[in-house]
């Protein structure tokens, strides 16, 4: 007779099993962590024949109401009332969400409220999707709503959106994908931003920019990366896929004048905002460039780096890893959001003579099967014989 595992719990969300987001809500929180850690270790052992010298404590998150960034789908087809929510698992259908258990408390009720707003619009099909984020000040938080538009809104619909933003004390922006986001309302004079208090940093962003989806975990994540950079002797640090300067600015802030940090990112708008963030936070010793890091022939202004930090997309960074290995960069710190890509890239490093010095699980998205990890590779003197 089958009986439930001791690690099985009752999912609290009524949308569990339909919504494609939280596929592990039936799994007890500590068991989720153990499972994800095992996935990363097994992948590295199988794909790269590597075991970490040190497995550091995981960077953990509260199990619920942690998420500070999300993308809502909008179904405004002709039939029936428009629906705002998340996609079903393995489907394009949208599940209407009344209250999301993983969204931060300031965002949790927005899917339902935005569904009501969209239903009142003259042209709901003008909306492609909706980006949610959280803006932080030293003593308050504000929702950030960004409508990605397929075409312009009417004046009446713009007025409805502005009134919604005032009522919710939310940043509300329109984005046509061609120009900079246009704000209908800001509850503060400053642009929306998240904070890294340990480094006295305020990182400004626009809706749709890539920021980590769990602000609390991100603060610990950045701190761990800076600690790992400090373990090496360094003067030149590369931050690849730097985004808005999430790691670059903290590394530069934490360093004396002898270290220089170069942040590189393909998105020109995000590089411009990273430069502005450096200026606004008065961080020196850091430079930002626009480059396509998936291009094997990428040109960088410096020939030698002592430490490279990389936070690539799910596809990994094969071309860049091969270049680092060929150039014998002494220390690589790899933030991975896909275990299989980490395993593939780690094999290149292992064959080139790198050891896996440290590993930490990063539980960015509890209740989901999404696995993130942070790995520190150090160059040893001889290459490994390839299989």
ROGUGU-677800 format. One record per atom (N, C-alpha, C): x, y, z; residue in one letter. Coordinates in steps of 0.05 Angstrom, whole numbers, plus 5000, padded with zeros to 4 digits. Layout:
# ROGUGU-677800
XYZA
...
END
This chain:
# ROGUGU-677800
501749765000X
500050005000X
501850255000X
501150444983X
502650694983X
501850875006X
503851015017X
503251205039X
504951455034X
504051685043X
505551935038X
508251935051X
510252055038X
512852095049X
512752275074X
514652235092X
514852415115X
515452695107X
516552735083X
517153005073X
514853135058X
512652995056X
510453105041X
508753285059X
507953515049X
506153695064X
503853785046X
501853895058X
499553995043X
500154265031X
500054295005X
500554554992X
498554765001X
499454995010X
497555195020X
496055344998X
497155344974X
496055514953X
493855364938X
491555474934X
489355344920X
489955304890X
491955454880X
492655424851X
494755214846X
495755084868X
497754874864X
496754654846X
498354564828X
497554354810X
496554454783X
495654714783X
494754834759X
496655054750X
497255244768X
499255444762X
501955314757X
503455404738X
506055274731X
508355374749X
507755544768X
509955654784X
511155474805X
509555424826X
510655284850X
510154984848X
511954844836X
511554554832X
512554384855X
513754504876X
514754354899X
513354424925X
510954544923X
509554614948X
508754374965X
508754144953X
508153904969X
510553794984X
512853924981X
515453824991X
516254005015X
516753885038X
517554035062X
520054205056X
520254445068X
522254645060X
525154535063X
525854415085X
528554315088X
529154085069X
527153925063X
527453715043X
527953825015X
526554045009X
527054184983X
530054264981X
531154375002X
533954465002X
535754224997X
535254015012X
536953775010X
536853664981X
534453654970X
534153554943X
535653724923X
535453994925X
536754174906X
539854144909X
540754134933X
543654094937X
544653844925X
543053624928X
543853374916X
543853384885X
541953534873X
541953564844X
544453694834X
545353914848X
547754054839X
550253874843X
550553744865X
552853574870X
552953344851X
550653224846X
550552994827X
551253084798X
550253314791X
550753424764X
553753474760X
555053604780X
557853664777X
559553404777X
558753214793X
560252964794X
559952814767X
557552804757X
557052654732X
558152794707X
557653054705X
558453194681X
561353284680X
562453344704X
565153454705X
567153294722X
566153084735X
567852924753X
569153104774X
567553284785X
568453474806X
566953444832X
568453464854X
567253484880X
568353734893X
566653894907X
567654134919X
569454074943X
571554224947X
573154194971X
571554274996X
569954484992X
568354585015X
565454635004X
563554515018X
560754585013X
559854775034X
559555025027X
558855235046X
555855225053X
555055345075X
552155355082X
550555475060X
548255365055X
546455475034X
545555755041X
545055915020X
543856175023X
540756125021X
539556145044X
536756065047X
534856305047X
532256235042X
530156435040X
527756345057X
526156535066X
523556455077X
522056295056X
520356105065X
519055935045X
516856075029X
515656285040X
513456425026X
513856725028X
512456865010X
512457165009X
515257275008X
516857144992X
519657234988X
520057374961X
518357334942X
519057404915X
518457704910X
520457844899X
520258134895X
520358204866X
520258014848X
520058064820X
518557834806X
516757904788X
515257694774X
514157814748X
513457634730X
512157714705X
509457584703X
507357744700X
504657654697X
503857624668X
502557414662X
501457374635X
498657504633X
497957594609X
495357714605X
494057564582X
491657464587X
490057334566X
487557514561X
487757674539X
485557854533X
484357784506X
484157534500X
482957444475X
479957524476X
478757514453X
475957614450X
474057484469X
474357224474X
472357084490X
472657164520X
470357244532X
470257284560X
471857514571X
472257504597X
473557724612X
476657684611X
478157894608X
481157864608X
482057734634X
484157574632X
485257434655X
488157514659X
488857574684X
491657644691X
492557444712X
494857314707X
495857124726X
498456994716X
498756734723X
501156594714X
500356364695X
502156284678X
501656064659X
501255804673X
499555634662X
499355364671X
501855214665X
502455004679X
504754834673X
504454714645X
506554744629X
506654624601X
504254714585X
503454964588X
501055064573X
501355364570X
499955474549X
499855764546X
497455884560X
495755714571X
493455824585X
494255974611X
492756174618X
493356344641X
491456274664X
492656234688X
491156174712X
490556434727X
488056514731X
487556764746X
488356724775X
489856904786X
490956884813X
489657094831X
488357004852X
487157194871X
489257304890X
490957124900X
493057194920X
495357004916X
497757104912X
500056924908X
501656894934X
502056634941X
503356574967X
506356624967X
507656644943X
510556694943X
511256984937X
509457134926X
510057424922X
510257564949X
512057754950X
512257934973X
509558044981X
509158095007X
506458185016X
505558435001X
507458614993X
506658854979X
505758804951X
506358564940X
505658494913X
503458274911X
503058134933X
501457884932X
498657914921X
497358144926X
494658184917X
494458324890X
496758394878X
496658544853X
495558384829X
496158124826X
494957984803X
491958024801X
490557994824X
487658024823X
486858314818X
488258504831X
487558784826X
488058874797X
490258774786X
490958844758X
488958714739X
487958484746X
485958354729X
483458534728X
482658654750X
480458834750X
481059084733X
483459184735X
484259424719X
484059354689X
485259134681X
485259064653X
482459014643X
480758904659X
477958854651X
476459104645X
477259334657X
475959584653X
476959734628X
479159644617X
480359794595X
478859774569X
479159984553X
477959984527X
479359784508X
481959754511X
483459584493X
485459414509X
484359214523X
486159044540X
488158884523X
487558844498X
489458694481X
491958854474X
492059104482X
494459264478X
496659174497X
495959024518X
497958944538X
499058664531X
501758654529X
503058404524X
503458244549X
504758364569X
505058244595X
505458464615X
505658384641X
505958584663X
508258494680X
510158674684X
512458624702X
511858744729X
512358584750X
512058674777X
514858674790X
515358874807X
517758884823X
517259034848X
519259044865X
518959184891X
521159394893X
520459644899X
522359854903X
522659894933X
525159924942X
525859954970X
527060224977X
526160334998X
527660565011X
528660465038X
529960635053X
530960545079X
528760465098X
526360565094X
524260505113X
521560435101X
521460395074X
518860335062X
519260175036X
517160045027X
517159905001X
514859994984X
515159984958X
513160074939X
512959874916X
510559794908X
510259624884X
511159774859X
512259624840X
513059724814X
511559564793X
509959694776X
508359564756X
509259674729X
509959494711X
510659574684X
508959424663X
507559574647X
505959454626X
507659444600X
508059204590X
509359184563X
507159194542X
507359394525X
505159454506X
505659344478X
503559244466X
503659174438X
502859414421X
501359594432X
500759854418X
500060054440X
499860304432X
499360524451X
496660494465X
496560594490X
493960604504X
492460854497X
489860844499X
488261084496X
488661264520X
487861514517X
488061694540X
486461604564X
484061494558X
482361404581X
483761174595X
484960984580X
486360764593X
488760854608X
490261054598X
492561164612X
491561294638X
489361424638X
488261554662X
487461344682X
486261124673X
485560904691X
488060794705X
490160754689X
492660644701X
493860834721X
493861094715X
494961284733X
493361294759X
490661284758X
489061274782X
489561024798X
489960804785X
490660554799X
493260584814X
495260704801X
497860734813X
497760914838X
496261134836X
495961314859X
494661174882X
492561024876X
491060874898X
492960674911X
494660544895X
496360324906X
499060424915X
499560684912X
502260794918X
504460644903X
504060614877X
505760444861X
507160614840X
509660534833X
510860624808X
509260484785X
508560634765X
507060514743X
508260624717X
509260434700X
510660514676X
509560364652X
509760494629X
508960374603X
511560334587X
511760104574X
514160034559X
513359924532X
514160054510X
513459954483X
515759784471X
517859744487X
520059574477X
521959724459X
521359974453X
523060134434X
524360364448X
522960494467X
524060724480X
524160664510X
525260854525X
525460814554X
522660814567X
522460674589X
519860654603X
518860934609X
516260974605X
514861224611X
513161194636X
513761354656X
512261314682X
509761484682X
507461354689X
504961504693X
504861614722X
506261474740X
506161564768X
508661454782X
509761624800X
511861534818X
511161624846X
511061444866X
510461524893X
512861674906X
515261654895X
517561794904X
518861934880X
520462134885X
521862274864X
523962094850X
525261924866X
527361754855X
526161534837X
527861424820X
527161184805X
526860944824X
525360734816X
525160504833X
527960384837X
528360254860X
531060144866X
530759924887X
532859744887X
533159564910X
535659644925X
535959544949X
538059634966X
539959404974X
542459464976X
544459284987X
545659425012X
544359415035X
545159575058X
547959515068X
548859255065X
551459185074X
553659335059X
553059445036X
555059595020X
554159885015X
552059965029X
551060235027X
550460304998X
549060124984X
548460154956X
545360164951X
544660344933X
541860354923X
542060314893X
540960084883X
541160014855X
538560074840X
538560284824X
536160374810X
535660194786X
533160154779X
532459984756X
529860094743X
529260004719X
526760054706X
525159794705X
522459804704X
520959554700X
521859404676X
522159144678X
523158984656X
526058924657X
527659094672X
530459034675X
530758774691X
533058634685X
533458394701X
534558474729X
533058404749X
533958414777X
533358144789X
534858064809X
534257804822X
531457804834X
530157574833X
527357554841X
526857534871X
529057534887X
528757494916X
530757694929X
529757924937X
531558134947X
533058054971X
531857904989X
533157815014X
535457625008X
534957424990X
537057244983X
539257394967X
538457574950X
540457724935X
542457874952X
541557984974X
543358124992X
545557935003X
544657695011X
546557495021X
548357384998X
547157354975X
548557264951X
550857444944X
550357714943X
552357904937X
554557894958X
553757874983X
555757865004X
557557625002X
556457394994X
558057144991X
560057174967X
559157294945X
560857334922X
563257514930X
562657734944X
564757924953X
566757774971X
565757614990X
567457455008X
569257274991X
568257144971X
569856964955X
571857104937X
571157344928X
573157514914X
575457574933X
574857634958X
576857714977X
578857484984X
578157234978X
579957014984X
582357014965X
582157154943X
584257154922X
585857404923X
588357384913X
589957634908X
588957744881X
588257994881X
587058104857X
587558394854X
587658484829X
587758764822X
585858824800X
585258624783X
583458654761X
581158454763X
578758544766X
576458374769X
574458424746X
573658204733X
571658224712X
568958124723X
566858284719X
564158194726X
562658164699X
562357914691X
561057854665X
558157814669X
556457914650X
553557914652X
552858084677X
553858324678X
553758484703X
551058614708X
549358634688X
546758764692X
547059044701X
545759114723X
545659384734X
547959444752X
549759244755X
552059284773X
551659144800X
549958934801X
549258804826X
551758704841X
553658574827X
556158484839X
558358694836X
558558824813X
560759004807X
560959224828X
558659354834X
558759584852X
559459504880X
558459264889X
559159174916X
562159104918X
563258974897X
566058904897X
567759154898X
567059344881X
568559594880X
568259754906X
565959754917X
565459904943X
567259774965X
567559514964X
568959374985X
572059384982X
572959484960X
575859474954X
577259734959X
579959704963X
581659944964X
582160044936X
583660254933X
584160374907X
585760204888X
586959984898X
588659814881X
587159634862X
584559584867X
583059404851X
581259554831X
581159444807X
579459564786X
577459354778X
574959434775X
572759254767X
571759334740X
571459144722X
570259184696X
567659024694X
565359164691X
562859024687X
562159024658X
561258794648X
560558764619X
557858644616X
556258754598X
553458674595X
552558734566X
550858564554X
550058604527X
547858824524X
546258864544X
544059054543X
545059344548X
544859504527X
545959774529X
544459944550X
541859914552X
540360074571X
541160004600X
541659744605X
542459664632X
545259764638X
547059764618X
549759874622X
549660164629X
547960314615X
547660594621X
546660634650X
544760474659X
543760494686X
545860404706X
547560204699X
549760124717X
551760364721X
552360504699X
554160734701X
552860944719X
550260994715X
548961194732X
548861104761X
548460844766X
548560744793X
551260784806X
553360744791X
556060794802X
556361084809X
555361264792X
555561554797X
553861634821X
551361534822X
549561614844X
550561514871X
551861274871X
552861154896X
555761244902X
556861404884X
559661504888X
561661264891X
561461074873X
563260844873X
565260884851X
567760894859X
569960924839X
571260654834X
573160654815X
574560404809X
572960204793X
570760284781X
569060104766X
568460224739X
568360054718X
567760144691X
565759944679X
563960034661X
562059864649X
562159884619X
561959654605X
562059644576X
559759474565X
558959534541X
556959384526X
558459184509X
558058924514X
559258714497X
557458464497X
557458314475X
556058064474X
557857844484X
557457754508X
559257554521X
558857274510X
556857234493X
556556964481X
558156954454X
559457164447X
561057174423X
563857084429X
564756864416X
567456754422X
569656954416X
569157144399X
571257344391X
570957604406X
569557604429X
569057844444X
571657994450X
571658254445X
574058414451X
573758554478X
575658514496X
575658644522X
578158824523X
577959044537X
580159234537X
582659144553X
582258944571X
584458854587X
585058564580X
587558494579X
588358224571X
588458024594X
588558124618X
589057954641X
587258034664X
585857834675X
584157874699X
585057684721X
585057774745X
585757614768X
583357444778X
581057564776X
578557434785X
576357494764X
574857294756X
572557344739X
570057244753X
568057414755X
565457344766X
563557334742X
561957124740X
560057104718X
557357004728X
555257124718X
552557064725X
550957034699X
551456814684X
550256794657X
547356714658X
545956724635X
543256624633X
543256314634X
540956204631X
540655904635X
542355744615X
542955864592X
544555724572X
547455704580X
548355844601X
551055824609X
552856024594X
555455964594X
557356154582X
559656004570X
559055814552X
561155634542X
563455784529X
562855984511X
565056124497X
566756274517X
565556404537X
567056554556X
568756374574X
567556144582X
569055954599X
571455854584X
571155784559X
573455684543X
575655904541X
574856144539X
576756364537X
578256394564X
576756394586X
577956414613X
579956194617X
579155944609X
580955714613X
583455744596X
583255844572X
585555874554X
587356094565X
586256304577X
587756524587X
588756484616X
587956254628X
588956174654X
588256384675X
585756474675X
584756654696X
584856504722X
586156614743X
586656454767X
584256364783X
582156544784X
579856484801X
577356554785X
575456374784X
572856414771X
570656374792X
568756554793X
566456534811X
563956534794X
562556304794X
560456254774X
557756234789X
555956424783X
553256414794X
551556284773X
550456054780X
548955884760X
546055874767X
544355904746X
541455874749X
540555624734X
542355454725X
541655204711X
543855004716X
543154794731X
545254604739X
546554464715X
545054404694X
546254264671X
548254434657X
547754704655X
549654884642X
552154914660X
551754924686X
554054934704X
555754684701X
554554444700X
556054204696X
557654194670X
556354284649X
557754294623X
560154484623X
559754724634X
561954914635X
564054834655X
563254704677X
565154614697X
567054394685X
565954234667X
567754034655X
569954164639X
569354374624X
571454524610X
573554614629X
572754724652X
574654824671X
576254604684X
574954384690X
576354154703X
578454044684X
577754024658X
579753914639X
582054114635X
581554364641X
583654574638X
585354604663X
584754444684X
586354454708X
585254614731X
582654664730X
581454814753X
580254614773X
580454694798X
579154544820X
576654694829X
574654544839X
572254654850X
572854714880X
573454954886X
574455034912X
572155044932X
569955174924X
567655214942X
565055204926X
562955114940X
560355104928X
558255174949X
556255324941X
553955384958X
551355384942X
549355254953X
546655274942X
545455544947X
544155654927X
542755914930X
539755864926X
538255864947X
535355794945X
533756044938X
534156134914X
532856384904X
529856354903X
528856114896X
525956084891X
524855834906X
524455854932X
523155634947X
520455564935X
519655324938X
517155204928X
517255144899X
519455194886X
519755134857X
522154944854X
522254804831X
524454624825X
526854774814X
526655044812X
528855204801X
531255184820X
533655124810X
536055074826X
538155284818X
539155424838X
541355614834X
543655544852X
546055594843X
548455524859X
550655724853X
552555744872X
554855914869X
557355734871X
559055744851X
561455574851X
563955744848X
566055674863X
568655814861X
570755614850X
571855674827X
573855504815X
576655644817X
578655484824X
581355594825X
583155434807X
584955574794X
586755444774X
589055304789X
589455054782X
591754894791X
593754884769X
596054754775X
598354784756X
598154614731X
596854384732X
596854224708X
594054154699X
593754124673X
591154054662X
590453764667X
587953704668X
586953434672X
586853294645X
587553044644X
587252894619X
584352874612X
583652944587X
580852934578X
580052644572X
577452594574X
576452324568X
576452264539X
END
